[in-house]
Amino acid sequence: MNVLLGIPAIVPLFLAWYILANWPLADLGWTQPEPTENDGMAGWLILATPVFCMFGSIWGFINVWMRRRTAVRASRYWLACVAALLVPFTCLALLDIVGK
């Protein structure tokens, strides 16, 4: 289920990476900001906040419901959920790196 939820999770994960890479990490010198990005972070946060909240609530409700029906310890269950959620995004990122 979490791998399937990982497909729409590509959007909030990309938004999180874009915001982090263009502002806080660029200020630290760890990444190069997008050269055409001059509008500031506020617009992106206004766009990303409802996306994060909507996806997070859907993901949380589904996994709390599924957690009650499994015999796995909670720590292993949540770790596996997060790992499975990141599989589609990681595959796309690796395909992008290999393609360059």
C-alpha positions in Angstrom: 0.0 0.0 0.0 2.8 2.4 0.9 4.5 1.9 -2.4 1.3 2.8 -4.2 1.0 5.9 -1.9 4.6 6.7 -2.9 3.5 7.5 -6.4 1.4 10.6 -5.5 4.0 11.3 -2.8 6.4 12.3 -5.5 4.8 15.7 -5.6 5.2 16.6 -1.9 8.7 15.1 -1.8 9.7 17.1 -4.9 8.3 20.3 -3.4 10.2 19.6 -0.1 13.4 19.0 -2.0 12.9 22.1 -4.2 12.3 24.4 -1.2 15.2 23.0 0.8 17.7 23.0 -2.2 16.9 26.6 -3.2 16.9 28.3 0.2 18.2 26.8 3.4 20.7 24.4 1.8 21.8 27.0 -0.8 22.4 29.5 2.0 24.6 27.0 3.7 26.5 26.5 0.4 25.5 22.8 0.1 23.5 23.2 -3.2 23.3 25.7 -6.1 20.0 27.6 -6.2 17.9 27.7 -9.4 19.3 30.7 -11.2 15.9 31.9 -12.4 14.3 31.6 -8.9 13.9 35.1 -7.7 10.3 35.2 -6.2 11.3 34.0 -2.7 10.2 31.1 -0.6 6.8 32.5 0.5 5.0 31.6 -2.7 6.4 28.0 -2.6 5.4 27.6 1.0 1.9 28.8 0.3 1.7 26.2 -2.5 3.4 23.4 -0.6 1.6 23.6 2.8 -1.8 22.3 1.6 -0.1 19.6 -0.4 2.0 18.5 2.6 -1.1 18.6 4.9 -3.4 16.7 2.6 -0.9 14.0 1.7 0.3 13.6 5.3 -3.2 13.2 6.6 -4.2 10.7 4.0 -0.9 8.7 4.5 -1.3 8.9 8.3 -5.0 7.8 8.4 -4.4 4.8 6.0 -1.3 3.6 8.0 -2.9 4.0 11.4 -5.9 1.9 10.1 -3.5 -0.7 8.6 -1.3 -0.7 11.7 -4.1 -2.1 13.8 -4.4 -5.1 11.5 -0.8 -6.2 11.5 1.2 -8.2 14.0 4.5 -6.3 13.4 6.0 -4.1 16.1 5.2 -0.4 15.7 8.8 0.7 15.2 9.4 -1.8 12.4 6.0 -1.0 10.9 6.6 2.7 10.6 10.1 2.3 9.4 8.9 0.0 6.6 6.1 2.4 5.8 8.5 5.3 5.3 11.0 3.1 3.3 8.2 1.9 1.0 6.9 5.4 0.6 10.3 6.6 -0.7 10.7 3.8 -3.3 9.0 5.6 -6.3 10.7 8.9 -5.6 14.1 7.2 -5.2 13.6 5.3 -8.5 12.8 8.5 -10.4 15.8 10.3 -8.8 18.1 7.5 -9.8 16.7 7.4 -13.3 17.4 11.1 -13.6 20.9 10.7 -12.3 21.7 7.8 -14.7 20.1 9.7 -17.6 22.5 12.7 -17.2 
